[in-house]
Structure formats: C-alpha cells, structure tokens
Amino acid sequence: MPGLKTTSFGTGDFSWMRNTDGLDEALTGVADISGFTEATHFPDGYLPSGLPVDVSDLDAIVPFVDEAGAVLGFVKGDFKADGSEDVNISFVTRGNINVARLPIAFTPPTTAPQARFFFGS
C-alpha cells in the first residue's frame, strides 16, 4: 500500500540503571524538542532511554546542563522524535546510574544538587 511506513523500536536500553530503584516512580512531562539537537540527542529518530534532561519545567523539558536551578532526570524508555513536534516523555528522578552506559557523554552534576542519584560505573 502506498504511503505506509513501518518503523519499530523497543522500549529502550535500561542498562544505564544499576538496578530498578526509581523506575516505579517515573514522572511525565513534555520535551521541548527545539532545545534538543538531532545529531546529539536523537540521531536515530528517538530520544533514547537514559538521556539526561532538565525537568525543572515539566512543560518544557530540555537537555540537562549543570547549572543552578536545574533538576536532573533521565528519560525512561525510547520516545520517537521528529525534530519539529514536542514529545510527551516519562523520566526518572532518582536511582542508581551507571554513567558509562548512558547514551551520551555525561559528567555527574556539581552545581545543581542531585541527592536523589548515585553515580557509579
């Protein structure tokens, strides 16, 4: 049938979590896709599980930057992104994070206090 396109992707790679702590307390919000860079944040057409995001404004979630007022969260699962429409996502705000397994390079925050996470490898 013309015009049909089949795509598939899984629920995401959760190997960035050292255990399931925090998964059952995920929250939801809207990723402001204009704040994300396709080549860095969604090169495969989706925001990947484990992507660090700033969830200080649940209506405009953006990539995490370690600065005062930022609230760290990690995307819970893969969420399709086309680069033009905002995306409803779920994210975790506490847990045991395996930094080496995150989908992009990440340095644990020093400016924005994040007492809810343990960072290891």
C-alpha atoms as an extended CHARMM CRD file, in Angstrom:
* protein
*
       121  EXT
         1         1  MET       CA              0.0000000000        0.0000000000        0.0000000000  PROA      1               0.0000000000
         2         2  PRO       CA              1.4850000000        3.3480000000       -0.9560000000  PROA      2               0.0000000000
         3         3  GLY       CA              2.1810000000        5.8890000000        1.7480000000  PROA      3               0.0000000000
         4         4  LEU       CA              2.5510000000        3.3770000000        4.5490000000  PROA      4               0.0000000000
         5         5  LYS       CA              5.7390000000        3.1860000000        6.5100000000  PROA      5               0.0000000000
         6         6  THR       CA              6.5940000000        0.6680000000        9.1660000000  PROA      6               0.0000000000
         7         7  THR       CA              9.0170000000        1.6060000000       11.8940000000  PROA      7               0.0000000000
         8         8  SER       CA              9.7500000000       -0.0980000000       15.1360000000  PROA      8               0.0000000000
         9         9  PHE       CA             11.8780000000        0.4380000000       18.1650000000  PROA      9               0.0000000000
        10        10  GLY       CA             11.9040000000       -1.1300000000       21.5640000000  PROA      10              0.0000000000
        11        11  THR       CA             11.1510000000        0.1540000000       24.9870000000  PROA      11              0.0000000000
        12        12  GLY       CA             14.7460000000        1.2020000000       25.3820000000  PROA      12              0.0000000000
        13        13  ASP       CA             18.0560000000        0.0280000000       26.7630000000  PROA      13              0.0000000000
        14        14  PHE       CA             17.9170000000        0.2550000000       30.5430000000  PROA      14              0.0000000000
        15        15  SER       CA             21.4740000000       -0.9360000000       31.1750000000  PROA      15              0.0000000000
        16        16  TRP       CA             22.2640000000        2.6040000000       32.3640000000  PROA      16              0.0000000000
        17        17  MET       CA             20.3930000000        1.7560000000       35.5680000000  PROA      17              0.0000000000
        18        18  ARG       CA             22.3310000000       -0.3040000000       38.0970000000  PROA      18              0.0000000000
        19        19  ASN       CA             19.0260000000       -1.6840000000       39.4510000000  PROA      19              0.0000000000
        20        20  THR       CA             15.3030000000       -0.9200000000       39.2260000000  PROA      20              0.0000000000
        21        21  ASP       CA             15.3450000000        1.6560000000       42.0310000000  PROA      21              0.0000000000
        22        22  GLY       CA             13.3040000000        4.6810000000       40.9050000000  PROA      22              0.0000000000
        23        23  LEU       CA             11.6370000000        3.1110000000       37.8560000000  PROA      23              0.0000000000
        24        24  ASP       CA              8.2990000000        2.6980000000       39.5880000000  PROA      24              0.0000000000
        25        25  GLU       CA              8.2400000000        6.4040000000       40.4990000000  PROA      25              0.0000000000
        26        26  ALA       CA              8.6480000000        7.8310000000       36.9900000000  PROA      26              0.0000000000
        27        27  LEU       CA              7.0140000000       11.1390000000       36.1480000000  PROA      27              0.0000000000
        28        28  THR       CA              5.8540000000       12.5840000000       32.8390000000  PROA      28              0.0000000000
        29        29  GLY       CA              6.3110000000       15.8760000000       31.0450000000  PROA      29              0.0000000000
        30        30  VAL       CA              6.7690000000       17.4880000000       27.6580000000  PROA      30              0.0000000000
        31        31  ALA       CA             10.1750000000       17.5470000000       25.9640000000  PROA      31              0.0000000000
        32        32  ASP       CA             10.6420000000       20.8900000000       24.2000000000  PROA      32              0.0000000000
        33        33  ILE       CA             12.1660000000       19.3770000000       21.0750000000  PROA      33              0.0000000000
        34        34  SER       CA             13.5340000000       22.7500000000       19.9240000000  PROA      34              0.0000000000
        35        35  GLY       CA             16.0270000000       22.5500000000       22.8090000000  PROA      35              0.0000000000
        36        36  PHE       CA             17.4530000000       19.2340000000       21.5930000000  PROA      36              0.0000000000
        37        37  THR       CA             19.9810000000       18.7020000000       18.7960000000  PROA      37              0.0000000000
        38        38  GLU       CA             19.1420000000       15.8730000000       16.4140000000  PROA      38              0.0000000000
        39        39  ALA       CA             22.7440000000       14.7420000000       15.8650000000  PROA      39              0.0000000000
        40        40  THR       CA             23.4040000000       14.6170000000       19.6140000000  PROA      40              0.0000000000
        41        41  HSD       CA             20.1210000000       13.8050000000       21.3420000000  PROA      41              0.0000000000
        42        42  PHE       CA             18.0240000000       11.8260000000       18.8320000000  PROA      42              0.0000000000
        43        43  PRO       CA             20.2040000000       10.7470000000       15.8730000000  PROA      43              0.0000000000
        44        44  ASP       CA             18.1540000000        7.5740000000       15.3670000000  PROA      44              0.0000000000
        45        45  GLY       CA             14.7680000000        9.3100000000       15.3910000000  PROA      45              0.0000000000
        46        46  TYR       CA             14.0290000000        8.9250000000       19.0880000000  PROA      46              0.0000000000
        47        47  LEU       CA             15.0670000000       10.3270000000       22.4640000000  PROA      47              0.0000000000
        48        48  PRO       CA             16.9020000000        7.3420000000       23.9360000000  PROA      48              0.0000000000
        49        49  SER       CA             16.3720000000        5.7760000000       27.3310000000  PROA      49              0.0000000000
        50        50  GLY       CA             18.8470000000        7.2530000000       29.8120000000  PROA      50              0.0000000000
        51        51  LEU       CA             19.1940000000       10.6510000000       28.1300000000  PROA      51              0.0000000000
        52        52  PRO       CA             19.8940000000       13.2570000000       30.8830000000  PROA      52              0.0000000000
        53        53  VAL       CA             17.2740000000       16.0150000000       30.8840000000  PROA      53              0.0000000000
        54        54  ASP       CA             16.4380000000       19.1010000000       32.9320000000  PROA      54              0.0000000000
        55        55  VAL       CA             12.9730000000       18.5710000000       34.3910000000  PROA      55              0.0000000000
        56        56  SER       CA             12.6930000000       21.8360000000       36.3250000000  PROA      56              0.0000000000
        57        57  ASP       CA              9.8230000000       22.8490000000       33.9900000000  PROA      57              0.0000000000
        58        58  LEU       CA              7.5740000000       19.8680000000       33.1650000000  PROA      58              0.0000000000
        59        59  ASP       CA              6.0700000000       21.7350000000       30.2050000000  PROA      59              0.0000000000
        60        60  ALA       CA              9.4870000000       22.4430000000       28.6540000000  PROA      60              0.0000000000
        61        61  ILE       CA             11.9330000000       19.6240000000       29.3960000000  PROA      61              0.0000000000
        62        62  VAL       CA             15.3270000000       20.2840000000       27.7840000000  PROA      62              0.0000000000
        63        63  PRO       CA             18.7630000000       18.6410000000       27.7820000000  PROA      63              0.0000000000
        64        64  PHE       CA             20.4340000000       18.7640000000       31.2020000000  PROA      64              0.0000000000
        65        65  VAL       CA             23.0490000000       21.4410000000       31.8310000000  PROA      65              0.0000000000
        66        66  ASP       CA             24.7430000000       21.5650000000       35.2550000000  PROA      66              0.0000000000
        67        67  GLU       CA             23.6330000000       24.9760000000       36.4640000000  PROA      67              0.0000000000
        68        68  ALA       CA             21.7820000000       26.4490000000       39.4190000000  PROA      68              0.0000000000
        69        69  GLY       CA             18.0780000000       25.6470000000       39.3150000000  PROA      69              0.0000000000
        70        70  ALA       CA             18.4370000000       22.6370000000       37.0260000000  PROA      70              0.0000000000
        71        71  VAL       CA             16.6990000000       19.4260000000       38.1120000000  PROA      71              0.0000000000
        72        72  LEU       CA             18.1910000000       16.2330000000       36.7120000000  PROA      72              0.0000000000
        73        73  GLY       CA             16.0920000000       13.4510000000       35.2770000000  PROA      73              0.0000000000
        74        74  PHE       CA             16.7800000000       10.5720000000       32.9000000000  PROA      74              0.0000000000
        75        75  VAL       CA             14.4500000000        9.6070000000       30.0570000000  PROA      75              0.0000000000
        76        76  LYS       CA             12.6600000000        6.3400000000       30.8870000000  PROA      76              0.0000000000
        77        77  GLY       CA             12.3490000000        4.4490000000       27.6210000000  PROA      77              0.0000000000
        78        78  ASP       CA             12.6820000000        5.4830000000       23.9870000000  PROA      78              0.0000000000
        79        79  PHE       CA             10.4260000000        8.2500000000       22.6480000000  PROA      79              0.0000000000
        80        80  LYS       CA             10.0270000000        8.9620000000       18.9390000000  PROA      80              0.0000000000
        81        81  ALA       CA             11.1880000000       12.4490000000       17.9290000000  PROA      81              0.0000000000
        82        82  ASP       CA             10.9440000000       14.0820000000       14.5180000000  PROA      82              0.0000000000
        83        83  GLY       CA             12.6760000000       17.3640000000       15.3410000000  PROA      83              0.0000000000
        84        84  SER       CA              9.6010000000       19.5350000000       14.9750000000  PROA      84              0.0000000000
        85        85  GLU       CA              6.9240000000       18.3660000000       17.4300000000  PROA      85              0.0000000000
        86        86  ASP       CA              7.2800000000       18.3800000000       21.2030000000  PROA      86              0.0000000000
        87        87  VAL       CA              7.2390000000       14.9070000000       22.7470000000  PROA      87              0.0000000000
        88        88  ASN       CA              5.4870000000       13.5960000000       25.8530000000  PROA      88              0.0000000000
        89        89  ILE       CA              8.0660000000       11.5860000000       27.8140000000  PROA      89              0.0000000000
        90        90  SER       CA              8.4500000000        9.8050000000       31.1100000000  PROA      90              0.0000000000
        91        91  PHE       CA             11.5810000000       10.1790000000       33.1940000000  PROA      91              0.0000000000
        92        92  VAL       CA             13.1040000000        9.0610000000       36.4800000000  PROA      92              0.0000000000
        93        93  THR       CA             14.2540000000       11.4870000000       39.1570000000  PROA      93              0.0000000000
        94        94  ARG       CA             16.0760000000        9.0740000000       41.4320000000  PROA      94              0.0000000000
        95        95  GLY       CA             18.0790000000        5.9170000000       41.0720000000  PROA      95              0.0000000000
        96        96  ASN       CA             21.4620000000        4.2630000000       40.7790000000  PROA      96              0.0000000000
        97        97  ILE       CA             23.0150000000        5.3460000000       37.4900000000  PROA      97              0.0000000000
        98        98  ASN       CA             25.7420000000        3.5340000000       35.5470000000  PROA      98              0.0000000000
        99        99  VAL       CA             27.3400000000        6.6040000000       33.9240000000  PROA      99              0.0000000000
       100       100  ALA       CA             29.3670000000        4.5490000000       31.4340000000  PROA      100             0.0000000000
       101       101  ARG       CA             26.1420000000        3.1140000000       29.9370000000  PROA      101             0.0000000000
       102       102  LEU       CA             24.3150000000        6.4170000000       29.3250000000  PROA      102             0.0000000000
       103       103  PRO       CA             23.5340000000        7.1550000000       25.6500000000  PROA      103             0.0000000000
       104       104  ILE       CA             25.6530000000       10.3500000000       25.6060000000  PROA      104             0.0000000000
       105       105  ALA       CA             28.7460000000       11.5240000000       27.4810000000  PROA      105             0.0000000000
       106       106  PHE       CA             27.7460000000       12.7110000000       30.9360000000  PROA      106             0.0000000000
       107       107  THR       CA             29.5240000000       14.1320000000       33.9590000000  PROA      107             0.0000000000
       108       108  PRO       CA             27.6330000000       13.9490000000       37.2670000000  PROA      108             0.0000000000
       109       109  PRO       CA             26.5000000000       17.4210000000       38.3490000000  PROA      109             0.0000000000
       110       110  THR       CA             28.4470000000       19.5260000000       40.8150000000  PROA      110             0.0000000000
       111       111  THR       CA             26.4690000000       22.7860000000       40.6330000000  PROA      111             0.0000000000
       112       112  ALA       CA             22.8870000000       21.5600000000       40.6530000000  PROA      112             0.0000000000
       113       113  PRO       CA             22.4610000000       19.4110000000       43.7840000000  PROA      113             0.0000000000
       114       114  GLN       CA             21.1660000000       15.9370000000       42.8950000000  PROA      114             0.0000000000
       115       115  ALA       CA             20.9790000000       13.9860000000       46.1410000000  PROA      115             0.0000000000
       116       116  ARG       CA             18.4690000000       11.5280000000       44.6560000000  PROA      116             0.0000000000
       117       117  PHE       CA             21.0120000000        9.8180000000       42.3940000000  PROA      117             0.0000000000
       118       118  PHE       CA             24.0080000000        7.5980000000       42.9890000000  PROA      118             0.0000000000
       119       119  PHE       CA             26.5000000000        7.6610000000       40.1150000000  PROA      119             0.0000000000
       120       120  GLY       CA             28.7690000000        4.6830000000       39.5130000000  PROA      120             0.0000000000
       121       121  SER       CA             30.0840000000        2.5640000000       36.7200000000  PROA      121             0.0000000000
